């Protein structure tokens, strides 16, 4: 019940009731309503700031779950990249070395990026989570491309493995002269004194000293591409293409038994030691050419030598002496 207010009237010397006009009543009511509204707004703002609505709470929960799942997925993608990197390293440094295949260039393995624009149509609005999704799509797209390149590499390795037996038969893996016919390895691969000019020059093969007429054997399966006198310092020579990037040369021969275009097997006799061309004594000059580069033949004599014999041959070939012929 509202309290009645009085005031003291000095003229009548009595207490009179305070009469409130309708305007004052309306102003009081209006002020109360405004104050109540402001207070309510303040309470709602405070509540909204510190407490989520059911919808907001659900959205916030979904966002947190998306972030957790995004981090988990990207962790898994990172692990897959590590596995792929390991496979790539083994492919280049083990499998391709065994089968003597060139490693895949890094520019091809990188596989490039892009192609993620097609995923944007799957996302209807914008927001921070969508950027996270696009980033994940980009990494997955890149990973798929690199995995495809690796599978194609393994297809090539499988093909090489199937041909390994044939390849191993073609490699120049034995000495071109039989043990009983070899007097000595006279000169090795490297800088040697030229027998004619008496200056150090690059000696691109091995010189085996042997009697004229000593049989010479093909060191691997292949096809004869040269059989005759080239008019150079090599004299009578034979050159065999073994495939897989390998060629072998047999020079200063006395007599040639093989003919151009003939297919030969490892250990097959192809000619005889001689003293033709720029040669100062009967010997066989033997070369191995790999991918158009002349390499040290001594590294390929692993098929008919034990460890002690191979070590002895290495020691003999490293002596910097005079070669027995020049090209």
C-alpha positions as CSV (number, residue, x, y, z in Angstrom):
1,X,0.0,0.0,0.0
2,X,1.4,3.4,-1.0
3,X,2.4,5.7,1.8
4,X,0.4,8.9,2.1
5,X,2.6,12.0,2.3
6,X,1.7,15.2,4.3
7,X,3.0,18.7,4.5
8,X,2.4,21.5,7.1
9,X,0.3,24.4,5.9
10,X,1.3,27.5,7.8
11,X,-1.9,29.4,7.0
12,X,-4.2,26.8,8.4
13,X,-1.7,25.5,10.9
14,X,-2.7,22.0,9.8
15,X,-1.1,19.0,8.1
16,X,-2.5,18.7,4.6
17,X,-2.2,15.7,2.2
18,X,0.3,16.1,-0.7
19,X,-1.7,15.9,-3.9
20,X,0.2,14.4,-6.9
21,X,-0.8,15.5,-10.4
22,X,-1.3,13.0,-13.2
23,X,1.7,14.5,-15.0
24,X,3.9,13.7,-12.1
25,X,2.5,10.2,-11.8
26,X,3.2,9.6,-15.5
27,X,6.7,11.0,-15.2
28,X,7.4,8.8,-12.2
29,X,6.1,5.8,-14.0
30,X,8.0,6.6,-17.2
31,X,11.2,7.1,-15.2
32,X,10.7,3.8,-13.5
33,X,10.1,2.1,-16.8
34,X,13.2,3.6,-18.4
35,X,15.3,2.7,-15.4
36,X,14.0,-0.8,-15.4
37,X,14.7,-1.1,-19.1
38,X,18.3,0.1,-18.7
39,X,18.8,-2.2,-15.8
40,X,17.4,-5.1,-17.9
41,X,19.6,-4.3,-20.8
42,X,22.6,-4.2,-18.5
43,X,21.7,-7.6,-17.0
44,X,21.3,-9.1,-20.5
45,X,24.6,-7.6,-21.7
46,X,26.3,-9.0,-18.7
47,X,24.7,-12.4,-19.1
48,X,25.5,-12.5,-22.9
49,X,29.1,-11.6,-22.2
50,X,29.7,-14.3,-19.7
51,X,27.1,-16.9,-20.6
52,X,26.4,-18.4,-24.1
53,X,23.0,-19.1,-25.3
54,X,22.1,-22.7,-26.2
55,X,22.8,-22.0,-29.9
56,X,26.0,-20.1,-29.2
57,X,27.2,-22.9,-26.9
58,X,26.4,-25.5,-29.5
59,X,28.3,-23.5,-32.2
60,X,31.3,-22.9,-29.8
61,X,31.4,-26.6,-29.1
62,X,31.3,-27.5,-32.8
63,X,34.1,-25.0,-33.5
64,X,36.3,-26.5,-30.8
65,X,35.6,-30.0,-32.1
66,X,36.6,-28.9,-35.6
67,X,39.8,-27.3,-34.4
68,X,40.7,-30.5,-32.5
69,X,39.9,-32.7,-35.5
70,X,41.8,-30.3,-37.8
71,X,44.9,-30.6,-35.6
72,X,44.6,-34.3,-35.4
73,X,44.2,-34.6,-39.2
74,X,47.2,-32.4,-39.8
75,X,49.3,-34.4,-37.4
76,X,48.4,-37.5,-39.4
77,X,49.2,-35.7,-42.6
78,X,52.6,-34.7,-41.1
79,X,53.3,-38.4,-40.2
80,X,52.4,-39.5,-43.7
81,X,54.8,-36.9,-45.1
82,X,57.5,-38.4,-42.9
83,X,56.8,-41.9,-44.2
84,X,56.7,-40.7,-47.8
85,X,60.0,-38.9,-47.3
86,X,61.6,-42.1,-46.0
87,X,60.2,-44.0,-48.9
88,X,61.6,-41.4,-51.3
89,X,65.1,-41.5,-49.7
90,X,65.2,-45.3,-49.8
91,X,64.0,-45.2,-53.4
92,X,66.7,-42.8,-54.6
93,X,69.6,-44.0,-52.4
94,X,69.0,-47.8,-52.2
95,X,66.7,-49.2,-54.8
96,X,67.8,-47.0,-57.7
97,X,71.4,-47.4,-56.7
98,X,71.1,-51.2,-56.8
99,X,69.5,-51.2,-60.2
100,X,71.7,-48.3,-61.4
101,X,68.7,-46.0,-62.2
102,X,68.9,-42.3,-62.1
103,X,67.2,-40.7,-59.0
104,X,64.0,-38.9,-59.6
105,X,64.7,-35.1,-59.8
106,X,63.6,-33.1,-56.8
107,X,61.6,-30.8,-59.1
108,X,59.5,-33.7,-60.1
109,X,59.2,-35.1,-56.6
110,X,58.0,-31.7,-55.4
111,X,54.9,-32.3,-57.5
112,X,53.9,-28.6,-57.3
113,X,50.9,-27.2,-55.5
114,X,47.6,-25.8,-56.6
115,X,44.4,-27.3,-57.7
116,X,42.7,-26.5,-54.5
117,X,40.3,-23.9,-56.1
118,X,38.0,-26.8,-57.0
119,X,37.4,-27.4,-53.3
120,X,36.1,-23.9,-52.6
121,X,32.8,-24.8,-54.1
122,X,32.3,-27.3,-51.3
123,X,32.4,-24.4,-48.8
124,X,29.4,-22.1,-48.9
125,X,30.5,-19.3,-46.5
126,X,33.7,-17.8,-45.3
127,X,35.3,-17.9,-41.9
128,X,38.5,-19.0,-40.1
129,X,37.4,-22.7,-40.1
130,X,37.1,-22.6,-43.9
131,X,40.6,-21.4,-44.2
132,X,41.8,-24.3,-42.1
133,X,39.8,-26.7,-44.3
134,X,41.3,-25.2,-47.5
135,X,44.8,-25.6,-46.0
136,X,44.1,-29.3,-45.2
137,X,42.8,-29.9,-48.7
138,X,45.9,-28.3,-50.1
139,X,48.2,-30.5,-48.1
140,X,46.2,-33.6,-49.0
141,X,46.2,-32.7,-52.7
142,X,50.0,-32.2,-52.6
143,X,50.5,-35.5,-50.7
144,X,48.4,-37.4,-53.3
145,X,50.5,-36.0,-56.1
146,X,53.7,-37.1,-54.4
147,X,52.3,-40.5,-53.7
148,X,51.4,-41.0,-57.3
149,X,54.9,-40.1,-58.4
150,X,56.3,-42.6,-55.9
151,X,54.0,-45.4,-57.1
152,X,55.2,-44.7,-60.7
153,X,58.7,-44.9,-59.4
154,X,58.0,-48.3,-57.8
155,X,56.5,-49.5,-61.1
156,X,59.8,-48.7,-62.7
157,X,61.8,-50.4,-59.9
158,X,59.6,-53.5,-60.3
159,X,60.4,-53.5,-64.0
160,X,64.1,-53.1,-63.4
161,X,63.9,-56.0,-60.8
162,X,62.3,-58.3,-63.4
163,X,65.2,-57.4,-65.8
164,X,67.9,-57.6,-63.1
165,X,69.0,-61.1,-64.2
166,X,69.5,-59.8,-67.7
167,X,71.1,-56.7,-66.5
168,X,73.6,-58.5,-64.2
169,X,74.6,-60.7,-67.2
170,X,75.3,-57.6,-69.2
171,X,77.4,-55.8,-66.7
172,X,81.2,-56.0,-67.4
173,X,81.9,-58.0,-64.3
174,X,84.9,-60.1,-65.1
175,X,88.5,-59.6,-66.4
176,X,89.0,-59.7,-70.1
177,X,91.9,-62.2,-69.8
178,X,92.0,-65.6,-68.0
179,X,94.1,-65.8,-64.8
180,X,96.7,-68.2,-66.3
181,X,97.2,-65.8,-69.3
182,X,97.8,-62.6,-67.3
183,X,101.4,-61.9,-66.6
184,X,100.7,-58.6,-64.7
185,X,98.5,-55.6,-64.6
186,X,101.0,-53.2,-66.2
187,X,99.2,-49.9,-65.7
188,X,96.0,-48.6,-64.1
189,X,93.4,-46.0,-64.6
190,X,94.4,-42.4,-64.0
191,X,97.3,-40.0,-64.7
192,X,100.1,-42.1,-66.3
193,X,103.3,-41.4,-68.3
194,X,102.5,-41.7,-72.0
195,X,104.8,-44.3,-73.6
196,X,105.5,-42.1,-76.7
197,X,105.3,-38.5,-75.4
198,X,106.8,-39.2,-72.0
199,X,104.5,-36.8,-70.3
200,X,101.7,-37.5,-67.8
201,X,98.3,-37.9,-69.5
202,X,95.0,-39.4,-68.5
203,X,95.1,-43.1,-69.0
204,X,91.4,-44.1,-69.4
205,X,91.7,-47.8,-69.0
206,X,93.8,-50.8,-67.7
207,X,96.8,-52.2,-69.5
208,X,97.2,-56.0,-69.1
209,X,100.6,-57.3,-70.2
210,X,100.3,-60.6,-72.1
211,X,101.8,-62.5,-74.9
212,X,100.7,-61.8,-78.5
213,X,97.9,-64.2,-79.4
214,X,96.5,-64.5,-75.8
215,X,92.7,-64.9,-76.0
216,X,90.6,-61.9,-75.0
217,X,87.1,-62.4,-73.6
218,X,83.9,-60.3,-73.5
219,X,83.3,-59.2,-69.9
220,X,79.5,-59.1,-70.3
221,X,76.7,-59.9,-72.6
222,X,76.2,-57.3,-75.4
223,X,76.4,-56.4,-79.1
224,X,79.6,-55.7,-80.9
225,X,79.4,-52.1,-82.4
226,X,83.0,-51.7,-83.5
227,X,85.4,-54.4,-84.8
228,X,88.4,-53.2,-86.8
229,X,91.2,-50.7,-87.0
230,X,89.8,-47.2,-86.3
231,X,93.0,-45.5,-87.4
232,X,93.6,-44.1,-84.0
233,X,96.2,-45.0,-81.4
234,X,94.0,-47.9,-80.3
235,X,95.0,-50.0,-83.3
236,X,92.7,-53.0,-83.8
237,X,89.9,-52.6,-81.4
238,X,86.5,-54.1,-80.4
239,X,83.8,-52.1,-78.7
240,X,80.7,-53.8,-77.2
241,X,77.5,-52.2,-76.2
242,X,76.1,-54.0,-73.1
243,X,73.0,-51.8,-72.7
244,X,72.1,-50.1,-69.4
245,X,74.5,-47.3,-70.3
246,X,77.6,-49.6,-70.5
247,X,80.3,-49.9,-73.2
248,X,83.6,-51.8,-73.1
249,X,86.6,-51.3,-75.3
250,X,89.4,-53.8,-76.1
251,X,92.4,-52.2,-77.9
252,X,95.8,-53.0,-79.5
253,X,94.5,-56.4,-80.6
254,X,96.5,-58.7,-82.9
255,X,93.5,-60.4,-84.4
256,X,89.8,-59.7,-84.2
257,X,87.4,-62.7,-84.0
258,X,84.1,-60.9,-83.4
259,X,82.3,-58.9,-86.1
260,X,80.1,-55.8,-86.0
261,X,76.5,-56.6,-85.0
262,X,77.4,-59.9,-83.4
263,X,75.7,-60.7,-80.1
264,X,78.3,-62.0,-77.5
265,X,78.0,-63.6,-74.1
266,X,80.1,-62.9,-71.0
267,X,83.3,-65.1,-71.3
268,X,83.0,-65.5,-75.0
269,X,86.4,-65.1,-76.9
270,X,86.3,-62.1,-79.2
271,X,90.0,-61.6,-80.2
272,X,93.6,-61.9,-79.4
273,X,96.2,-59.7,-77.6
274,X,98.5,-57.8,-79.9
275,X,100.7,-54.8,-80.3
276,X,98.9,-52.6,-82.8
277,X,98.4,-48.8,-82.7
278,X,100.5,-46.7,-80.4
279,X,101.7,-49.7,-78.3
280,X,105.2,-50.3,-77.1
281,X,104.7,-54.0,-76.2
282,X,102.1,-56.7,-76.5
283,X,99.2,-55.9,-74.1
284,X,95.5,-55.4,-73.9
285,X,94.1,-52.0,-73.2
286,X,90.7,-52.4,-71.6
287,X,88.1,-49.6,-70.9
288,X,84.7,-49.4,-69.3
289,X,82.4,-46.5,-70.4
290,X,79.3,-45.7,-68.2
291,X,76.8,-43.2,-69.6
292,X,79.5,-41.8,-72.0
293,X,82.0,-41.4,-69.2
294,X,85.1,-43.5,-68.9
295,X,85.4,-45.0,-65.5
296,X,87.9,-47.2,-63.6
297,X,87.4,-50.8,-64.8
298,X,88.9,-52.3,-61.7
299,X,85.7,-51.5,-59.8
300,X,83.8,-54.0,-61.9
301,X,85.9,-57.1,-61.4
302,X,83.7,-58.5,-58.7
303,X,82.5,-61.6,-60.4
304,X,85.7,-63.6,-60.6
305,X,87.9,-62.3,-57.8
306,X,88.0,-63.0,-54.1
307,X,88.7,-60.3,-51.5
308,X,92.5,-60.8,-51.5
309,X,92.8,-60.9,-55.3
310,X,90.6,-57.8,-55.6
311,X,92.7,-55.9,-53.0
312,X,95.9,-56.9,-54.9
313,X,94.5,-55.7,-58.2
314,X,93.6,-52.4,-56.5
315,X,97.1,-51.9,-55.3
316,X,98.6,-52.7,-58.7
317,X,96.3,-50.4,-60.5
318,X,97.1,-47.5,-58.2
319,X,100.8,-47.4,-59.1
320,X,101.6,-44.3,-61.2
321,X,103.9,-45.8,-63.8
322,X,104.1,-45.7,-67.6
323,X,101.2,-47.0,-69.7
324,X,102.0,-49.5,-72.4
325,X,100.0,-47.7,-75.1
326,X,98.2,-44.5,-76.0
327,X,95.0,-43.6,-77.8
